[in-house]
Amino acid sequence: MGAVGPVGKIRSPWAVLGLSIITLGIYGLYWQYAMFQEMKDHSNQGIGGVLGLILGLFLPFVNAFLMPSEIGNLYAGRGQEKPISGITGCWNFLPLIGNLVWLFKVQHRLNEYWEATPGTAATVV
């Protein structure tokens, strides 16, 4: 696969959580769009932002498995072991804290990927 496009943005999972709460979930949908789009722009693979947003609106449980899978594929494209995979979506089945664990795992692994990628990773929030 290999990197072909720009490096994505570093985001704080705390900011994603806080902004999602303040905006009653609207930022969470934007976050999903941006994450999928940045991964597609970078690797030229994956579903991209528009389909990620549509799934986020109508089938959000699919994104819980698809997003970590795509992040794992970024690592695999470099010949590295996948530190995260679709199975990470299972955290969402754990009441109360599962969604938080999932968010922090997903954002942390993508941030690590961007930080290790040559180029400038801009910090957003």
Secondary structure as the mmCIF struct_conf table of DSSP 4:
data_model
#
loop_
_struct_conf.conf_type_id
_struct_conf.id
_struct_conf.beg_label_comp_id
_struct_conf.beg_label_asym_id
_struct_conf.beg_label_seq_id
_struct_conf.end_label_comp_id
_struct_conf.end_label_asym_id
_struct_conf.end_label_seq_id
BEND BEND1 GLY A 5 GLY A 5
STRN STRN1 ILE A 10 ILE A 10
HELX_RH_AL_P HELX_RH_AL_P1 PRO A 13 ILE A 22
TURN_TY1_P TURN_TY1_P1 THR A 23 GLY A 25
HELX_RH_AL_P HELX_RH_AL_P2 ILE A 26 SER A 43
BEND BEND2 ASN A 44 ASN A 44
BEND BEND3 GLY A 46 GLY A 46
HELX_RH_AL_P HELX_RH_AL_P3 GLY A 48 PHE A 58
HELX_RH_AL_P HELX_RH_AL_P4 PRO A 60 GLY A 77
TURN_TY1_P TURN_TY1_P2 ARG A 78 GLY A 79
HELX_LH_PP_P HELX_LH_PP_P1 GLN A 80 LYS A 82
BEND BEND4 PRO A 83 PRO A 83
HELX_RH_3T_P HELX_RH_3T_P1 GLY A 86 PHE A 93
BEND BEND5 LEU A 94 LEU A 94
TURN_TY1_P TURN_TY1_P3 PRO A 95 ILE A 97
HELX_RH_AL_P HELX_RH_AL_P5 GLY A 98 GLU A 115
TURN_TY1_P TURN_TY1_P4 ALA A 116 ALA A 116
BEND BEND6 THR A 117 GLY A 119
STRN STRN2 THR A 123 THR A 123
#
